[in-house]
Amino acid sequence: MSPLVAPSILAADFANLQKEVEMLNVSEADYIHVDIMDGVFVPNISFGIPVTEAIYRHAKKPLDVHLMIVNPDNYLESFRNAGADIISVHYEACTHLHRTLQAIRNLGAKTGVAINPHTPVEFLTDVIQDIDLVCMMSVNPGFGGQKFIENTYSKISRLKHLILAKGAKTKIEIDGGVTVKNASQLLSAGADVFVAGSFVFNSTDPLAMIRELKGITLV
């Protein structure tokens, strides 16, 4: 089975954002990954609701919105209205995660939970059946182009075991340092979705790079 691919628009040319979104529309990408950073939860600031709305106006692919922000509950409805199809909140930022997931579901979006590299997957045991997608950070969140953290393979395997044991249908998304060199191993460990930013947008042929990621098979 082919992996799903979610290019991260954070790595796009923002002077030509419409053109970049239109490129993704004709690509083999499955989602457009939208990274929202507030400079508090992570040490970087990206963009917010107006830019998400602008992306949505031109997008023909579902928006996979990753909220790297504090107090995400305050913004769920706004991002849903801005076009988010999947809303991922960070486990580390949610005091009442189950309630947050219910709120996302009630808005009609798919539920996502992101976990930082140091967060054990076992912390999701009691809510895994309420999660459509786990966004597993394979770099420390905040900046693109970082080196992949090798412990991620083990975490994917443990999370896949948890999902199967609970009879859940949760997809595992890997965010950070994904390339064609490690994609097969990630797929073999149990990953379903690849987020790729600079690897796609900094390549000489982004369409071909997305196609190559889509063509990855098990090792």
MDTraj code that builds the backbone (N, CA, C; nanometers):
import mdtraj as md
import numpy as np

residues = "MET SER PRO LEU VAL ALA PRO SER ILE LEU ALA ALA ASP PHE ALA ASN LEU GLN LYS GLU VAL GLU MET LEU ASN VAL SER GLU ALA ASP TYR ILE HIS VAL ASP ILE MET ASP GLY VAL PHE VAL PRO ASN ILE SER PHE GLY ILE PRO VAL THR GLU ALA ILE TYR ARG HIS ALA LYS LYS PRO LEU ASP VAL HIS LEU MET ILE VAL ASN PRO ASP ASN TYR LEU GLU SER PHE ARG ASN ALA GLY ALA ASP ILE ILE SER VAL HIS TYR GLU ALA CYS THR HIS LEU HIS ARG THR LEU GLN ALA ILE ARG ASN LEU GLY ALA LYS THR GLY VAL ALA ILE ASN PRO HIS THR PRO VAL GLU PHE LEU THR ASP VAL ILE GLN ASP ILE ASP LEU VAL CYS MET MET SER VAL ASN PRO GLY PHE GLY GLY GLN LYS PHE ILE GLU ASN THR TYR SER LYS ILE SER ARG LEU LYS HIS LEU ILE LEU ALA LYS GLY ALA LYS THR LYS ILE GLU ILE ASP GLY GLY VAL THR VAL LYS ASN ALA SER GLN LEU LEU SER ALA GLY ALA ASP VAL PHE VAL ALA GLY SER PHE VAL PHE ASN SER THR ASP PRO LEU ALA MET ILE ARG GLU LEU LYS GLY ILE THR LEU VAL".split()
xyz = np.array([
    [0.0839, -0.1190, 0.0000],
    [0.0000, 0.0000, 0.0000],
    [0.0878, 0.1245, 0.0000],
    [0.0525, 0.2208, -0.0824],
    [0.1307, 0.3436, -0.0919],
    [0.1074, 0.4312, 0.0304],
    [0.2110, 0.5009, 0.0752],
    [0.1919, 0.5958, 0.1853],
    [0.1137, 0.7175, 0.1366],
    [0.0529, 0.7868, 0.2304],
    [-0.0054, 0.9168, 0.2011],
    [0.1055, 1.0208, 0.2163],
    [0.0999, 1.1253, 0.1362],
    [0.2033, 1.2292, 0.1399],
    [0.1374, 1.3636, 0.1667],
    [0.1931, 1.4367, 0.2641],
    [0.1394, 1.5671, 0.3036],
    [0.2514, 1.6707, 0.3004],
    [0.2786, 1.7312, 0.1865],
    [0.3829, 1.8341, 0.1804],
    [0.3516, 1.9501, 0.2746],
    [0.4539, 1.9957, 0.3464],
    [0.4358, 2.1052, 0.4413],
    [0.4534, 2.2388, 0.3710],
    [0.3457, 2.3153, 0.3666],
    [0.3458, 2.4438, 0.2978],
    [0.4387, 2.5447, 0.3655],
    [0.4831, 2.5138, 0.4874],
    [0.5755, 2.6025, 0.5583],
    [0.7049, 2.6228, 0.4795],
    [0.7412, 2.5239, 0.3976],
    [0.8661, 2.5305, 0.3212],
    [0.8469, 2.5911, 0.1823],
    [0.7242, 2.6333, 0.1511],
    [0.6950, 2.6889, 0.0188],
    [0.7503, 2.8306, 0.0040],
    [0.7456, 2.8791, -0.1172],
    [0.7823, 3.0181, -0.1465],
    [0.6602, 3.1045, -0.1184],
    [0.6641, 3.1800, -0.0092],
    [0.5470, 3.2569, 0.0319],
    [0.5212, 3.3785, -0.0563],
    [0.6188, 3.4154, -0.1380],
    [0.5954, 3.5233, -0.2337],
    [0.5113, 3.4741, -0.3513],
    [0.5018, 3.3416, -0.3635],
    [0.4251, 3.2801, -0.4717],
    [0.3353, 3.1693, -0.4153],
    [0.2646, 3.2005, -0.3064],
    [0.1899, 3.0988, -0.2341],
    [0.0815, 3.0342, -0.3208],
    [0.0071, 3.1131, -0.3946],
    [-0.0979, 3.0566, -0.4791],
    [-0.0394, 2.9575, -0.5799],
    [0.0716, 2.9940, -0.6402],
    [0.1375, 2.9058, -0.7380],
    [0.1814, 2.7749, -0.6727],
    [0.2341, 2.7844, -0.5509],
    [0.2795, 2.6645, -0.4799],
    [0.1614, 2.5726, -0.4470],
    [0.0501, 2.6312, -0.4041],
    [-0.0685, 2.5510, -0.3736],
    [-0.1217, 2.4854, -0.5009],
    [-0.1218, 2.5595, -0.6097],
    [-0.1691, 2.5034, -0.7365],
    [-0.0790, 2.3897, -0.7846],
    [0.0513, 2.4003, -0.7549],
    [0.1424, 2.2909, -0.7865],
    [0.1042, 2.1657, -0.7080],
    [0.0738, 2.1834, -0.5793],
    [0.0330, 2.0687, -0.4971],
    [-0.0998, 2.0107, -0.5448],
    [-0.1872, 2.0962, -0.5958],
    [-0.3164, 2.0489, -0.6456],
    [-0.3010, 1.9463, -0.7580],
    [-0.2022, 1.9667, -0.8440],
    [-0.1840, 1.8761, -0.9578],
    [-0.0838, 1.7643, -0.9269],
    [-0.0290, 1.7662, -0.8073],
    [0.0664, 1.6634, -0.7664],
    [-0.0069, 1.5398, -0.7159],
    [0.0702, 1.4389, -0.6767],
    [0.0123, 1.3176, -0.6186],
    [-0.0004, 1.3278, -0.4669],
    [0.0182, 1.4473, -0.4117],
    [0.0027, 1.4678, -0.2669],
    [-0.1409, 1.4371, -0.2248],
    [-0.1549, 1.3894, -0.1015],
    [-0.2877, 1.3568, -0.0483],
    [-0.3441, 1.4694, 0.0363],
    [-0.2582, 1.5357, 0.1133],
    [-0.2978, 1.6477, 0.1978],
    [-0.2011, 1.7628, 0.1757],
    [-0.2407, 1.8799, 0.2210],
    [-0.1482, 1.9923, 0.2359],
    [-0.1313, 2.0152, 0.3852],
    [-0.0093, 1.9975, 0.4338],
    [0.0197, 2.0103, 0.5767],
    [0.0453, 2.1573, 0.6086],
    [-0.0279, 2.2101, 0.7064],
    [-0.0213, 2.3516, 0.7408],
    [0.0262, 2.3656, 0.8855],
    [0.1478, 2.4140, 0.9040],
    [0.2080, 2.4267, 1.0371],
    [0.1776, 2.5638, 1.0981],
    [0.1101, 2.5629, 1.2111],
    [0.0765, 2.6865, 1.2818],
    [0.1625, 2.6952, 1.4069],
    [0.2463, 2.7990, 1.4168],
    [0.3381, 2.8155, 1.5305],
    [0.3160, 2.9526, 1.5940],
    [0.3159, 2.9544, 1.7266],
    [0.2822, 3.0786, 1.7974],
    [0.3997, 3.1477, 1.8650],
    [0.5198, 3.0885, 1.8574],
    [0.6346, 3.1491, 1.9240],
    [0.6348, 3.1285, 2.0744],
    [0.5358, 3.0543, 2.1260],
    [0.5267, 3.0253, 2.2694],
    [0.5429, 2.8751, 2.2924],
    [0.4565, 2.7968, 2.2306],
    [0.4686, 2.6508, 2.2433],
    [0.5951, 2.6009, 2.1749],
    [0.6284, 2.6636, 2.0620],
    [0.7535, 2.6337, 1.9912],
    [0.8290, 2.7649, 1.9687],
    [0.9624, 2.7585, 1.9563],
    [1.0417, 2.8822, 1.9440],
    [1.0461, 2.9367, 1.8017],
    [0.9302, 2.9489, 1.7407],
    [0.9235, 3.0045, 1.6060],
    [0.7810, 3.0527, 1.5823],
    [0.7642, 3.1442, 1.4903],
    [0.6325, 3.1937, 1.4513],
    [0.6160, 3.1693, 1.3020],
    [0.5054, 3.1083, 1.2623],
    [0.4852, 3.0831, 1.1199],
    [0.3768, 3.1745, 1.0644],
    [0.2532, 3.1313, 1.0711],
    [0.1414, 3.2104, 1.0218],
    [0.0155, 3.1622, 1.0925],
    [-0.0962, 3.2296, 1.0668],
    [-0.2172, 3.1962, 1.1403],
    [-0.3385, 3.1787, 1.0517],
    [-0.4507, 3.2268, 1.0982],
    [-0.5791, 3.2023, 1.0336],
    [-0.5898, 3.2664, 0.8953],
    [-0.5515, 3.3945, 0.8753],
    [-0.5665, 3.4543, 0.7420],
    [-0.4898, 3.3798, 0.6322],
    [-0.3676, 3.3360, 0.6619],
    [-0.2894, 3.2630, 0.5616],
    [-0.3519, 3.1255, 0.5360],
    [-0.4022, 3.0606, 0.6413],
    [-0.4715, 2.9328, 0.6231],
    [-0.5918, 2.9511, 0.5318],
    [-0.6671, 3.0576, 0.5525],
    [-0.7816, 3.0873, 0.4659],
    [-0.7373, 3.1080, 0.3213],
    [-0.6254, 3.1760, 0.3033],
    [-0.5739, 3.2014, 0.1686],
    [-0.5336, 3.0707, 0.1003],
    [-0.4694, 2.9823, 0.1749],
    [-0.4321, 2.8513, 0.1204],
    [-0.5576, 2.7750, 0.0793],
    [-0.6574, 2.7766, 0.1672],
    [-0.7813, 2.7023, 0.1431],
    [-0.8537, 2.7506, 0.0175],
    [-0.8478, 2.8801, -0.0093],
    [-0.9171, 2.9357, -0.1263],
    [-0.8668, 2.8748, -0.2565],
    [-0.7413, 2.8342, -0.2580],
    [-0.6825, 2.7800, -0.3808],
    [-0.6629, 2.6280, -0.3756],
    [-0.6746, 2.5695, -0.2583],
    [-0.6426, 2.4272, -0.2420],
    [-0.7532, 2.3352, -0.2930],
    [-0.7113, 2.2279, -0.3552],
    [-0.8035, 2.1210, -0.3950],
    [-0.7740, 1.9921, -0.3194],
    [-0.6798, 2.0013, -0.2276],
    [-0.6449, 1.8888, -0.1395],
    [-0.6890, 1.9242, 0.0020],
    [-0.7210, 1.8239, 0.0852],
    [-0.7575, 1.8518, 0.2247],
    [-0.6443, 1.9200, 0.3001],
    [-0.6802, 2.0127, 0.3878],
    [-0.5808, 2.0812, 0.4702],
    [-0.5612, 2.0061, 0.6010],
    [-0.4375, 1.9665, 0.6249],
    [-0.3952, 1.8940, 0.7445],
    [-0.3275, 1.9964, 0.8349],
    [-0.4040, 2.0539, 0.9278],
    [-0.3568, 2.1679, 1.0067],
    [-0.2981, 2.1204, 1.1400],
    [-0.1737, 2.1570, 1.1635],
    [-0.0968, 2.1136, 1.2807],
    [-0.0771, 2.2344, 1.3722],
    [-0.1499, 2.2361, 1.4834],
    [-0.1458, 2.3491, 1.5749],
    [-0.0347, 2.3323, 1.6781],
    [0.0757, 2.4008, 1.6579],
    [0.1858, 2.4022, 1.7544],
    [0.1711, 2.5293, 1.8371],
    [0.0645, 2.5317, 1.9163],
    [0.0282, 2.6530, 1.9897],
    [-0.0217, 2.6175, 2.1293],
    [-0.0137, 2.7138, 2.2196],
    [-0.0753, 2.6973, 2.3506],
    [-0.2246, 2.7284, 2.3388],
    [-0.3028, 2.6761, 2.4296],
    [-0.4479, 2.7002, 2.4326],
    [-0.5151, 2.6741, 2.2976],
    [-0.4906, 2.5575, 2.2372],
    [-0.5487, 2.5319, 2.1046],
    [-0.7013, 2.5322, 2.1037],
    [-0.7640, 2.5009, 2.2172],
    [-0.9110, 2.4975, 2.2234],
    [-0.9723, 2.6309, 2.1822],
    [-0.9005, 2.7397, 2.2068],
    [-0.9532, 2.8727, 2.1747],
    [-0.9610, 2.8990, 2.0246],
    [-0.8950, 2.8148, 1.9455],
    [-0.8829, 2.8432, 1.8026],
    [-0.9368, 2.7322, 1.7127],
    [-0.9909, 2.6274, 1.7699],
    [-1.0378, 2.5137, 1.6899],
    [-1.1428, 2.5548, 1.5874],
    [-1.2431, 2.6278, 1.6325],
    [-1.3510, 2.6678, 1.5421],
    [-1.2996, 2.7615, 1.4331],
    [-1.2089, 2.8515, 1.4687],
    [-1.1543, 2.9453, 1.3715],
    [-1.0778, 2.8737, 1.2609],
    [-0.9985, 2.7742, 1.2979],
    [-0.9223, 2.7012, 1.1966],
    [-1.0123, 2.6087, 1.1155],
    [-1.1144, 2.5556, 1.1778],
    [-1.2116, 2.4763, 1.1017],
    [-1.2802, 2.5658, 0.9986],
    [-1.3209, 2.6840, 1.0398],
    [-1.3852, 2.7775, 0.9476],
    [-1.2895, 2.8263, 0.8393],
    [-1.1595, 2.8241, 0.8704],
    [-1.0581, 2.8666, 0.7739],
    [-1.0277, 2.7586, 0.6713],
    [-1.0829, 2.6387, 0.6914],
    [-1.0667, 2.5336, 0.5916],
    [-0.9986, 2.4068, 0.6366],
    [-0.9677, 2.3943, 0.7655],
    [-0.8990, 2.2743, 0.8143],
    [-0.9883, 2.1511, 0.8034],
    [-0.9370, 2.0468, 0.7397],
    [-1.0076, 1.9181, 0.7331],
    [-0.9634, 1.8255, 0.8454],
    [-0.8347, 1.8341, 0.8798],
    [-0.7775, 1.7609, 0.9934],
    [-0.7191, 1.8660, 1.0863],
    [-0.7487, 1.8557, 1.2149],
    [-0.6908, 1.9477, 1.3127],
    [-0.6133, 1.8663, 1.4148],
    [-0.4813, 1.8870, 1.4179],
    [-0.3959, 1.8173, 1.5140],
    [-0.3529, 1.9141, 1.6235],
    [-0.3782, 1.8745, 1.7455],
    [-0.3336, 1.9508, 1.8622],
    [-0.2224, 1.8722, 1.9310],
    [-0.1386, 1.9409, 2.0047],
    [-0.0306, 1.8718, 2.0738],
    [-0.0784, 1.8158, 2.2067],
    [-0.0421, 1.6905, 2.2303],
    [-0.0702, 1.6276, 2.3591],
    [-0.0187, 1.7156, 2.4726],
    [0.1008, 1.7712, 2.4532],
    [0.1663, 1.8480, 2.5584],
    [0.0977, 1.9816, 2.5864],
    [0.0094, 2.0249, 2.4962],
    [-0.0564, 2.1550, 2.5117],
    [-0.2007, 2.1430, 2.5594],
    [-0.2486, 2.0195, 2.5784],
    [-0.3898, 1.9980, 2.6106],
    [-0.4070, 1.9384, 2.7504],
    [-0.4658, 2.0168, 2.8398],
    [-0.4931, 1.9683, 2.9754],
    [-0.6046, 1.8649, 2.9752],
    [-0.7048, 1.8865, 2.8901],
    [-0.8196, 1.7955, 2.8810],
    [-0.8297, 1.7459, 2.7370],
    [-0.7424, 1.6526, 2.7019],
    [-0.7299, 1.6102, 2.5628],
    [-0.8577, 1.5480, 2.5087],
    [-0.9231, 1.4651, 2.5883],
    [-1.0460, 1.4007, 2.5408],
    [-1.1508, 1.5048, 2.5040],
    [-1.1641, 1.6067, 2.5853],
    [-1.2603, 1.7134, 2.5584],
    [-1.2235, 1.7872, 2.4296],
    [-1.0944, 1.8108, 2.4106],
    [-1.0489, 1.8793, 2.2894],
    [-1.0813, 1.7962, 2.1652],
    [-1.0584, 1.6660, 2.1735],
    [-1.0888, 1.5779, 2.0607],
    [-1.2390, 1.5768, 2.0296],
    [-1.3195, 1.5774, 2.1325],
    [-1.4647, 1.5851, 2.1119],
    [-1.5028, 1.7142, 2.0415],
    [-1.4392, 1.8231, 2.0802],
    [-1.4691, 1.9533, 2.0190],
    [-1.4325, 1.9529, 1.8710],
    [-1.3183, 1.8938, 1.8373],
    [-1.2766, 1.8859, 1.6964],
    [-1.3768, 1.8023, 1.6175],
    [-1.4153, 1.6901, 1.6743],
    [-1.5122, 1.6014, 1.6075],
    [-1.6454, 1.6722, 1.5875],
    [-1.6886, 1.7469, 1.6871],
    [-1.8166, 1.8170, 1.6781],
    [-1.8155, 1.9266, 1.5716],
    [-1.6960, 1.9747, 1.5393],
    [-1.6830, 2.0760, 1.4341],
    [-1.6847, 2.0139, 1.2947],
    [-1.6814, 1.8806, 1.2890],
    [-1.6845, 1.8116, 1.1613],
    [-1.5482, 1.7857, 1.1000],
    [-1.4429, 1.8072, 1.1759],
    [-1.3070, 1.7813, 1.1273],
    [-1.2568, 1.6472, 1.1792],
    [-1.1533, 1.5947, 1.1147],
    [-1.0876, 1.4745, 1.1649],
    [-0.9951, 1.5136, 1.2795],
    [-0.9833, 1.4238, 1.3765],
    [-0.9066, 1.4523, 1.4973],
    [-0.7611, 1.4095, 1.4833],
    [-0.6719, 1.4988, 1.5236],
    [-0.5304, 1.4675, 1.5227],
    [-0.4661, 1.5029, 1.6554],
    [-0.3679, 1.4217, 1.6956],
    [-0.2881, 1.4521, 1.8140],
    [-0.1414, 1.4427, 1.7747],
    [-0.0677, 1.5492, 1.7985],
    [0.0763, 1.5511, 1.7733],
    [0.1504, 1.5237, 1.9035],
    [0.2612, 1.4501, 1.8933],
    [0.3427, 1.4226, 2.0120],
    [0.4883, 1.4585, 1.9826],
    [0.5515, 1.5223, 2.0795],
    [0.6912, 1.5604, 2.0682],
    [0.7832, 1.4390, 2.0799],
    [0.9082, 1.4512, 2.0389],
    [0.9999, 1.3366, 2.0425],
    [1.0141, 1.2712, 2.1797],
    [0.9994, 1.3496, 2.2881],
    [1.0203, 1.2933, 2.4223],
    [0.8931, 1.2323, 2.4816],
    [0.7797, 1.2458, 2.4143],
    [0.6521, 1.1997, 2.4701],
    [0.6259, 1.0535, 2.4348],
    [0.6095, 0.9666, 2.5338],
    [0.5833, 0.8247, 2.5065],
    [0.4484, 0.8047, 2.4371],
    [0.4438, 0.7152, 2.3411],
    [0.3180, 0.6876, 2.2709],
    [0.2139, 0.6272, 2.3649],
    [0.2613, 0.5648, 2.4720],
    [0.1683, 0.5016, 2.5663],
    [0.0753, 0.6025, 2.6334],
    [0.1122, 0.7297, 2.6322],
    [0.0264, 0.8330, 2.6904],
    [-0.1048, 0.8476, 2.6140],
    [-0.1114, 0.7907, 2.4940],
    [-0.2327, 0.8008, 2.4125],
    [-0.3248, 0.6795, 2.4273],
    [-0.2879, 0.5870, 2.5144],
    [-0.3624, 0.4610, 2.5270],
    [-0.5124, 0.4812, 2.5460],
    [-0.5507, 0.5716, 2.6326],
    [-0.6918, 0.5857, 2.6686],
    [-0.7726, 0.6717, 2.5713],
    [-0.7068, 0.7301, 2.4726],
    [-0.7806, 0.8123, 2.3755],
    [-0.7561, 0.7694, 2.2311],
    [-0.6769, 0.6643, 2.2094],
    [-0.6358, 0.6288, 2.0731],
    [-0.7556, 0.6024, 1.9828],
    [-0.8641, 0.5488, 2.0370],
    [-0.9817, 0.5203, 1.9544],
    [-1.0570, 0.6472, 1.9135],
    [-1.0230, 0.7586, 1.9758],
    [-1.0857, 0.8864, 1.9408],
    [-0.9985, 0.9688, 1.8463],
    [-0.8842, 0.9144, 1.8067],
    [-0.7875, 0.9887, 1.7249],
    [-0.7847, 0.9326, 1.5832],
    [-0.8041, 1.0186, 1.4845],
    [-0.7952, 0.9762, 1.3450],
    [-0.6507, 0.9710, 1.2982],
    [-0.5671, 1.0596, 1.3518],
    [-0.4294, 1.0695, 1.3051],
    [-0.3383, 1.1124, 1.4192],
    [-0.2291, 1.0388, 1.4389],
    [-0.1250, 1.0806, 1.5329],
    [-0.0098, 1.1381, 1.4515],
    [0.0199, 1.2647, 1.4759],
    [0.1319, 1.3316, 1.4100],
    [0.2539, 1.3153, 1.5008],
    [0.3398, 1.2209, 1.4652],
    [0.4575, 1.1918, 1.5470],
    [0.5740, 1.2788, 1.5019],
    [0.6190, 1.3667, 1.5903],
    [0.7313, 1.4537, 1.5575],
    [0.8618, 1.3729, 1.5582],
    [0.9292, 1.3730, 1.4453],
    [1.0573, 1.3025, 1.4347],
    [1.1739, 1.4005, 1.4339],
    [1.1421, 1.5266, 1.4647],
    [1.2405, 1.6311, 1.4963],
    [1.1777, 1.7137, 1.6080],
    [1.2552, 1.7980, 1.6719],
    [1.1968, 1.8875, 1.7714],
    [1.1191, 1.9971, 1.6987],
    [0.9933, 2.0171, 1.7332],
    [0.9083, 2.1080, 1.6560],
    [0.9537, 2.2528, 1.6638],
    [0.9298, 2.3232, 1.5540],
    [0.9603, 2.4652, 1.5518],
    [1.0327, 2.5117, 1.4270],
    [1.1177, 2.4259, 1.3709],
    [1.1949, 2.4667, 1.2537],
    [1.2034, 2.3529, 1.1534],
    [1.1981, 2.3862, 1.0257],
    [1.2127, 2.2867, 0.9211],
    [1.3583, 2.2519, 0.8968],
    [1.3788, 2.1445, 0.8216],
    [1.5127, 2.1072, 0.7791],
    [1.6010, 2.0449, 0.8848],
    [1.5426, 1.9967, 0.9961],
    [1.6233, 1.9370, 1.1025],
    [1.6556, 1.7899, 1.0744],
    [1.7525, 1.7382, 1.1488],
    [1.7940, 1.5995, 1.1340],
    [1.6932, 1.5055, 1.1992],
    [1.6620, 1.3994, 1.1310],
    [1.5681, 1.2971, 1.1772],
    [1.6189, 1.2295, 1.3050],
    [1.5286, 1.2079, 1.4015],
    [1.5625, 1.1418, 1.5280],
    [1.5413, 0.9916, 1.5137],
    [1.6484, 0.9143, 1.5291],
    [1.6449, 0.7709, 1.4995],
    [1.5495, 0.6911, 1.5887],
    [1.5258, 0.7373, 1.7103],
    [1.4366, 0.6654, 1.8014],
    [1.2927, 0.6593, 1.7495],
    [1.2646, 0.7370, 1.6459],
    [1.1292, 0.7418, 1.5900],
    [1.0824, 0.6052, 1.5422],
    [1.1711, 0.5261, 1.4851],
    [1.1302, 0.3944, 1.4336],
    [1.0679, 0.3095, 1.5440],
    [1.1329, 0.3084, 1.6594],
    [1.0823, 0.2315, 1.7732],
    [0.9469, 0.2837, 1.8194],
    [0.9320, 0.4167, 1.8218],
    [0.8056, 0.4768, 1.8639],
    [0.6925, 0.4415, 1.7679],
    [0.7227, 0.4391, 1.6381],
    [0.6199, 0.4025, 1.5397],
    [0.5718, 0.2601, 1.5647],
    [0.6653, 0.1698, 1.5852],
    [0.6301, 0.0290, 1.6079],
    [0.5437, 0.0131, 1.7323],
    [0.5776, 0.0852, 1.8390],
    [0.4994, 0.0754, 1.9620],
    [0.3605, 0.1348, 1.9441],
    [0.3537, 0.2447, 1.8694],
    [0.2242, 0.3065, 1.8456],
    [0.1371, 0.2178, 1.7574],
    [0.1950, 0.1574, 1.6556],
    [0.1186, 0.0667, 1.5690],
    [0.0646, -0.0507, 1.6494],
    [0.1463, -0.1025, 1.7411],
    [0.1013, -0.2121, 1.8274],
    [-0.0175, -0.1675, 1.9128],
    [-0.0101, -0.0473, 1.9664],
    [-0.1185, 0.0067, 2.0486],
    [-0.2459, 0.0218, 1.9665],
    [-0.2337, 0.0750, 1.8464],
    [-0.3495, 0.0948, 1.7593],
    [-0.4178, -0.0382, 1.7286],
    [-0.3382, -0.1375, 1.6937],
    [-0.3936, -0.2696, 1.6611],
    [-0.4563, -0.3355, 1.7844],
    [-0.3897, -0.3212, 1.8988],
    [-0.4410, -0.3823, 2.0224],
    [-0.5749, -0.3227, 2.0627],
    [-0.5948, -0.1960, 2.0336],
    [-0.7186, -0.1265, 2.0703],
    [-0.8254, -0.1339, 1.9606],
    [-0.7902, -0.1939, 1.8468],
    [-0.8847, -0.2021, 1.7368],
    [-0.9177, -0.0662, 1.6770],
    [-0.8236, 0.0280, 1.6862],
    [-0.8457, 0.1634, 1.6341],
    [-0.8080, 0.1691, 1.4857],
    [-0.8498, 0.2756, 1.4211],
    [-0.8202, 0.2958, 1.2793],
    [-0.7287, 0.4178, 1.2591],
    [-0.6592, 0.4545, 1.3621],
    [-0.5726, 0.5722, 1.3632],
    [-0.4581, 0.5591, 1.2635],
    [-0.4331, 0.6650, 1.1876],
    [-0.3180, 0.6688, 1.0977],
    [-0.1989, 0.7323, 1.1701],
    [-0.0798, 0.6868, 1.1348],
    [0.0434, 0.7406, 1.1931],
    [0.1115, 0.8298, 1.0902],
    [0.1261, 0.9556, 1.1260],
    [0.1903, 1.0550, 1.0391],
    [0.3274, 1.0901, 1.0963],
    [0.4279, 1.0932, 1.0109],
    [0.5640, 1.1254, 1.0545],
    [0.6000, 1.2640, 1.0023],
    [0.6411, 1.3502, 1.0949],
    [0.6658, 1.4905, 1.0624],
    [0.8070, 1.5301, 1.1027],
    [0.8947, 1.5455, 1.0021],
    [1.0295, 1.5933, 1.0293],
    [1.1375, 1.5015, 0.9763],
    [1.2188, 1.5511, 0.8863],
    [1.3332, 1.4748, 0.8383],
    [1.3002, 1.3566, 0.7496],
    [1.1804, 1.3537, 0.6919],
    [1.1421, 1.2431, 0.6034],
    [1.2041, 1.2643, 0.4659],
    [1.2711, 1.1603, 0.4147],
    [1.3297, 1.1624, 0.2804],
    [1.3063, 1.0270, 0.2145],
    [1.3423, 1.0153, 0.0893],
    [1.3297, 0.8854, 0.0227],
    [1.4282, 0.7838, 0.0818],
    [1.5293, 0.8311, 0.1536],
    [1.6276, 0.7396, 0.2119],
    [1.5740, 0.6666, 0.3349],
    [1.4850, 0.7311, 0.4114],
    [1.4330, 0.6632, 0.5318],
    [1.2861, 0.6260, 0.5192],
    [1.2218, 0.6621, 0.4087],
    [1.0777, 0.6409, 0.3950],
    [1.0384, 0.4933, 0.3988],
    [1.1166, 0.4073, 0.3355],
    [1.0837, 0.2635, 0.3357],
    [1.0877, 0.2058, 0.4764],
    [1.1883, 0.2448, 0.5524],
    [1.1996, 0.1957, 0.6899],
    [1.0859, 0.2485, 0.7763],
    [1.0457, 0.3732, 0.7528],
    [0.9326, 0.4303, 0.8262],
    [0.8049, 0.3547, 0.7934],
    [0.7869, 0.3243, 0.6668],
    [0.6684, 0.2492, 0.6231],
    [0.6677, 0.1100, 0.6858],
    [0.7837, 0.0457, 0.6890],
    [0.7951, -0.0873, 0.7476],
    [0.7647, -0.0865, 0.8966],
    [0.8000, 0.0221, 0.9645],
    [0.7738, 0.0327, 1.1085],
    [0.6262, 0.0528, 1.1382],
    [0.5503, 0.1023, 1.0373],
    [0.4067, 0.1194, 1.0569],
    [0.3514, 0.2559, 1.0221],
    [0.4340, 0.3432, 0.9644],
    [0.3876, 0.4774, 0.9287],
    [0.2896, 0.4719, 0.8121],
    [0.1964, 0.5666, 0.8107],
    [0.0960, 0.5752, 0.7041],
    [0.1070, 0.7029, 0.6218],
    [0.1530, 0.8114, 0.6864],
    [0.1535, 0.9435, 0.6224],
    [0.2904, 1.0080, 0.6407],
    [0.3442, 1.0640, 0.5325],
    [0.4718, 1.1339, 0.5377],
    [0.4491, 1.2833, 0.5205],
    [0.4970, 1.3610, 0.6170],
    [0.5036, 1.5062, 0.6001],
    [0.6434, 1.5380, 0.5476],
    [0.6495, 1.6149, 0.4408],
    [0.7792, 1.6526, 0.3839],
    [0.7720, 1.7986, 0.3427],
    [0.8636, 1.8792, 0.3966],
    [0.8644, 2.0212, 0.3667],
    [0.9768, 2.0599, 0.2750],
    [1.0931, 2.0914, 0.3348],
    [1.2075, 2.1352, 0.2550],
    [1.2518, 2.0272, 0.1567],
    [1.2331, 1.9010, 0.1913],
    [1.2719, 1.7919, 0.1020],
    [1.1962, 1.8000, -0.0305],
    [1.0716, 1.8442, -0.0243],
    [0.9908, 1.8600, -0.1456],
    [1.0155, 1.9947, -0.2111],
    [0.9968, 2.1023, -0.1351],
    [0.9967, 2.2356, -0.1943],
    [1.1361, 2.2847, -0.2343],
    [1.2400, 2.2314, -0.1731],
    [1.3758, 2.2718, -0.2105],
    [1.4348, 2.1853, -0.3212],
    [1.3609, 2.0868, -0.3653],
    [1.4095, 1.9997, -0.4727],
    [1.3936, 2.0696, -0.6078],
    [1.4652, 2.0215, -0.7065],
    [1.4563, 2.0817, -0.8399],
    [1.3230, 2.0497, -0.9069],
    [1.2600, 1.9401, -0.8655],
    [1.1317, 1.9001, -0.9242],
    [1.0390, 1.8490, -0.8137],
    [0.9656, 1.9398, -0.7463],
    [0.8782, 1.8988, -0.6362],
    [0.7753, 1.7927, -0.6761],
    [0.7208, 1.8029, -0.7960],
    [0.6216, 1.7046, -0.8403],
    [0.6821, 1.5641, -0.8460],
    [0.8030, 1.5556, -0.8979],
    [0.8710, 1.4262, -0.9063],
    [0.9061, 1.3736, -0.7674],
    [0.9432, 1.4634, -0.6770],
    [0.9787, 1.4215, -0.5417],
    [0.8569, 1.3670, -0.4682],
    [0.7428, 1.4316, -0.4844],
    [0.6193, 1.3815, -0.4241],
    [0.5837, 1.2450, -0.4835],
    [0.5993, 1.2319, -0.6153],
    [0.5697, 1.1059, -0.6817],
    [0.6612, 0.9943, -0.6300],
    [0.7864, 1.0301, -0.6057],
    [0.8818, 0.9288, -0.5557],
    [0.8434, 0.8847, -0.4149],
    [0.8031, 0.9779, -0.3294],
    [0.7582, 0.9417, -0.1946],
    [0.6345, 0.8527, -0.2002],
    [0.5437, 0.8846, -0.2911],
    [0.4221, 0.8035, -0.3062],
    [0.4545, 0.6615, -0.3511],
    [0.5655, 0.6476, -0.4224],
    [0.6018, 0.5173, -0.4766],
    [0.6842, 0.4309, -0.3826],
    [0.7085, 0.4800, -0.2620],
    [0.7880, 0.4050, -0.1643],
    [0.7158, 0.2765, -0.1264],
    [0.7900, 0.1679, -0.1153],
    [0.7341, 0.0389, -0.0749],
    [0.8078, -0.0134, 0.0473],
    [0.7558, -0.1185, 0.1071],
    [0.8160, -0.1768, 0.2270],
    [0.9524, -0.2354, 0.1939],
    [1.0445, -0.2233, 0.2892],
    [1.1782, -0.2825, 0.2722],
    [1.1704, -0.4308, 0.3015],
])
top = md.Topology()
chain = top.add_chain()
for i, resn in enumerate(residues, 1):
    res = top.add_residue(resn, chain, resSeq=i)
    for name in ("N", "CA", "C"):
        top.add_atom(name, md.element.get_by_symbol(name[0]), res)
traj = md.Trajectory(xyz[None], top)
